[in-house]
Amino acid sequence: MDWMKETDDQLRRGAFLMVEGNPMTIGWGQFGIIWNKQTFSVYVRESRYTHELLSHTTTFTVSVPKNGTLQKELAFCGTKSGRDVDKVSALHASLMPARFGGQDGFSGCRFHIECRILFRTDLDEHLLENESLLSRYYAEGDSHTMYIGEILGVWEEAE
Ligand SMILES: Cc1cc2nc3c(=O)[nH]c(=O)nc-3n(C[C@H](O)[C@H](O)[C@H](O)COP(=O)(O)O)c2cc1C
């Protein structure tokens, strides 16, 4: 299975960023090599509950749906905050226990990418060298923090 390509394809529709049982839909993220480690990086705005959860956590898991599935769940987890609702319960969903020391995944997904945070940094949006992106994404501030996660393990969920 080419899980990297499948993740890239699915990110256009969304994947679940899992931290302490709270699923947040993400559309941004990428694989890469840095410090000679295989990594996956995610970007979370300061206003998200997930940002608060990550401030006292060292791991995250990205749960990737089979292409085109779980659209209702992705929409819900991309518009509701874990501050206001327990999203997993509200969706009658469940968690898949972590296997590599990361965070529990969102059940019903194709596979789960467990990561340990290697590096985190707040993006200074004013360093963005493209004015139209600056006004499109940061008109109200609320910049992103980038989290570079070392991939601890990737595992497929049984169908
Ligand atoms: C398709 C889609 C992709 C999204 N991608 C991101 C993302 O990469 N980073 C981010 O901070 N928010 C992203 N969001 C918005 C969050 O998912 C949304 O604000 C969510 O309600 C935050 O949940 P939380 O407060 O429980 O963390 C996305 C939303 C959707 C629908």
The ligand as a Tripos MOL2 file, in Angstrom:
@<TRIPOS>MOLECULE
LIG
   31    33     1     0     0
SMALL
NO_CHARGES

@<TRIPOS>ATOM
      1 C1        -11.4120   20.0460    5.5610 C.3       1 LIG1
      2 C2        -10.9220   20.8230    6.7780 C.ar      1 LIG1
      3 C3         -9.5500   20.9650    6.9880 C.ar      1 LIG1
      4 C4         -9.0620   21.6820    8.1070 C.ar      1 LIG1
      5 N1         -7.7090   21.8000    8.3110 N.ar      1 LIG1
      6 C5         -7.2250   22.4420    9.4020 C.ar      1 LIG1
      7 C6         -5.8110   22.4890    9.6370 C.ar      1 LIG1
      8 O1         -4.9730   21.9160    8.9020 O.2       1 LIG1
      9 N2         -5.3830   23.2190   10.7260 N.ar      1 LIG1
     10 C7         -6.2630   23.8530   11.5790 C.ar      1 LIG1
     11 O2         -5.8170   24.5000   12.5570 O.2       1 LIG1
     12 N3         -7.6140   23.7750   11.3910 N.ar      1 LIG1
     13 C8         -8.1110   23.0820   10.3300 C.ar      1 LIG1
     14 N4         -9.4700   22.9810   10.1340 N.ar      1 LIG1
     15 C9        -10.4010   23.5850   11.1210 C.3       1 LIG1
     16 C10       -10.5790   22.7300   12.3890 C.3       1 LIG1
     17 O3        -10.7790   21.3620   12.0670 O.3       1 LIG1
     18 C11       -11.7890   23.2400   13.2210 C.3       1 LIG1
     19 O4        -11.5790   24.5770   13.5900 O.3       1 LIG1
     20 C12       -12.1170   22.3690   14.4380 C.3       1 LIG1
     21 O5        -13.4410   22.6770   14.8430 O.3       1 LIG1
     22 C13       -11.1660   22.5810   15.6070 C.3       1 LIG1
     23 O6        -11.4680   21.6390   16.6040 O.3       1 LIG1
     24 P1        -10.9250   21.7150   18.1110 P.3       1 LIG1
     25 O7        -11.3260   23.0750   18.6610 O.co2     1 LIG1
     26 O8        -11.6150   20.5610   18.8220 O.co2     1 LIG1
     27 O9         -9.4360   21.5620   18.0560 O.co2     1 LIG1
     28 C14        -9.9760   22.2750    9.0370 C.ar      1 LIG1
     29 C15       -11.3610   22.1110    8.8260 C.ar      1 LIG1
     30 C16       -11.8310   21.3990    7.7190 C.ar      1 LIG1
     31 C17       -13.3190   21.2220    7.5200 C.3       1 LIG1
@<TRIPOS>BOND
     1     1     2 1
     2     2     3 ar
     3     2    30 ar
     4     3     4 ar
     5     4     5 ar
     6     4    28 ar
     7     5     6 ar
     8     6     7 ar
     9     6    13 1
    10     7     8 2
    11     7     9 ar
    12     9    10 ar
    13    10    11 2
    14    10    12 ar
    15    12    13 ar
    16    13    14 ar
    17    14    15 1
    18    14    28 ar
    19    15    16 1
    20    16    17 1
    21    16    18 1
    22    18    19 1
    23    18    20 1
    24    20    21 1
    25    20    22 1
    26    22    23 1
    27    23    24 1
    28    24    25 2
    29    24    26 1
    30    24    27 1
    31    28    29 ar
    32    29    30 ar
    33    30    31 1
@<TRIPOS>SUBSTRUCTURE
     1 LIG1         1 GROUP 0 **** ****
